[in-house]
Amino acid sequence: MQSAPSKPYNAINFSQKFGLFTEQWQPKVVAELNDYQFKIARLEGDFVWHDHPETDEAFIVLDGELRIDFRDGSVTIKPGEMYVVPKGVEHKPYAEREVRLMMIEPRGVVNTGREGGARTAQNDVWV
Amino acid sequence: MQSAPSKPYNAINFSQKFGLFTEQWQPKVVAELNDYQFKIARLEGDFVWHDHPETDEAFIVLDGELRIDFRDGSVTIKPGEMYVVPKGVEHKPYAEREVRLMMIEPRGVVNTGREGGARTAQNDVWV
């Protein structure tokens, strides 16, 4: 008689994943949920103003502090906190020191939205 | 001349939200992303075997330890870790001591999936 099967399933560990890259502003996919992706990124300094006309965008801060500027104010997000930027709302992420965070959004969303330009990262890169 | 407007935007703080309820196995919505919901919950002990035939289901552990049993194995998820249970896969959450976690799934997903029964929580309750 065989013992119960015990197939190894592994959780996704954020610290382990961050240990695999150092570049900033280059989101890396760590998981998918239906047609949505969980992406981790290191951000530092200023980004470009942009919006995503088709989708909301969720930010969960894991380490450090992220400020998201809006045209009429800003929000500061710390570890253990999240924020959802509504679709079509112009925003500009900023971090005085490097912040580690996770973004959740549909597969195919580009980091610079419809703004594009030099800061556009390669999309759908897994780590 | 007026100074720049500074509308107050507030991040969602998980600890603050957990301070607002103590009941277990009753997921509470803290944010929406398009038609998806972020729900936090306190779990302890054993749940029922169930699956969600229509959707994957993401678990992010915030405090404590969650085990998810599958018919052929299990995964243990600790703080700073996540796991996505694929749609249609039978699973049973278990926590030896209370675990605080976040689930991400489409609006309308019921905690017991197509299994139903006494452990079915009220859906779409915000905190």
Boltz contact constraints between the chains, C-beta under 6 A:
constraints:
  - contact:
      token1: [A, 5]
      token2: [B, 72]
      max_distance: 6.0
  - contact:
      token1: [A, 6]
      token2: [B, 73]
      max_distance: 6.0
  - contact:
      token1: [A, 7]
      token2: [B, 72]
      max_distance: 6.0
  - contact:
      token1: [A, 7]
      token2: [B, 73]
      max_distance: 6.0
  - contact:
      token1: [A, 9]
      token2: [B, 73]
      max_distance: 6.0
  - contact:
      token1: [A, 9]
      token2: [B, 75]
      max_distance: 6.0
  - contact:
      token1: [A, 11]
      token2: [B, 75]
      max_distance: 6.0
  - contact:
      token1: [A, 11]
      token2: [B, 77]
      max_distance: 6.0
  - contact:
      token1: [A, 11]
      token2: [B, 81]
      max_distance: 6.0
  - contact:
      token1: [A, 11]
      token2: [B, 83]
      max_distance: 6.0
  - contact:
      token1: [A, 12]
      token2: [B, 82]
      max_distance: 6.0
  - contact:
      token1: [A, 13]
      token2: [B, 81]
      max_distance: 6.0
  - contact:
      token1: [A, 14]
      token2: [B, 80]
      max_distance: 6.0
  - contact:
      token1: [A, 15]
      token2: [B, 80]
      max_distance: 6.0
  - contact:
      token1: [A, 31]
      token2: [B, 84]
      max_distance: 6.0
  - contact:
      token1: [A, 33]
      token2: [B, 56]
      max_distance: 6.0
  - contact:
      token1: [A, 33]
      token2: [B, 58]
      max_distance: 6.0
  - contact:
      token1: [A, 33]
      token2: [B, 84]
      max_distance: 6.0
  - contact:
      token1: [A, 34]
      token2: [B, 55]
      max_distance: 6.0
  - contact:
      token1: [A, 34]
      token2: [B, 56]
      max_distance: 6.0
  - contact:
      token1: [A, 55]
      token2: [B, 34]
      max_distance: 6.0
  - contact:
      token1: [A, 56]
      token2: [B, 33]
      max_distance: 6.0
  - contact:
      token1: [A, 56]
      token2: [B, 34]
      max_distance: 6.0
  - contact:
      token1: [A, 58]
      token2: [B, 33]
      max_distance: 6.0
  - contact:
      token1: [A, 72]
      token2: [B, 5]
      max_distance: 6.0
  - contact:
      token1: [A, 72]
      token2: [B, 7]
      max_distance: 6.0
  - contact:
      token1: [A, 73]
      token2: [B, 6]
      max_distance: 6.0
  - contact:
      token1: [A, 73]
      token2: [B, 7]
      max_distance: 6.0
  - contact:
      token1: [A, 73]
      token2: [B, 9]
      max_distance: 6.0
  - contact:
      token1: [A, 75]
      token2: [B, 9]
      max_distance: 6.0
  - contact:
      token1: [A, 75]
      token2: [B, 11]
      max_distance: 6.0
  - contact:
      token1: [A, 77]
      token2: [B, 11]
      max_distance: 6.0
  - contact:
      token1: [A, 80]
      token2: [B, 14]
      max_distance: 6.0
  - contact:
      token1: [A, 80]
      token2: [B, 15]
      max_distance: 6.0
  - contact:
      token1: [A, 81]
      token2: [B, 11]
      max_distance: 6.0
  - contact:
      token1: [A, 81]
      token2: [B, 13]
      max_distance: 6.0
  - contact:
      token1: [A, 82]
      token2: [B, 12]
      max_distance: 6.0
  - contact:
      token1: [A, 83]
      token2: [B, 11]
      max_distance: 6.0
  - contact:
      token1: [A, 84]
      token2: [B, 31]
      max_distance: 6.0
  - contact:
      token1: [A, 84]
      token2: [B, 33]
      max_distance: 6.0
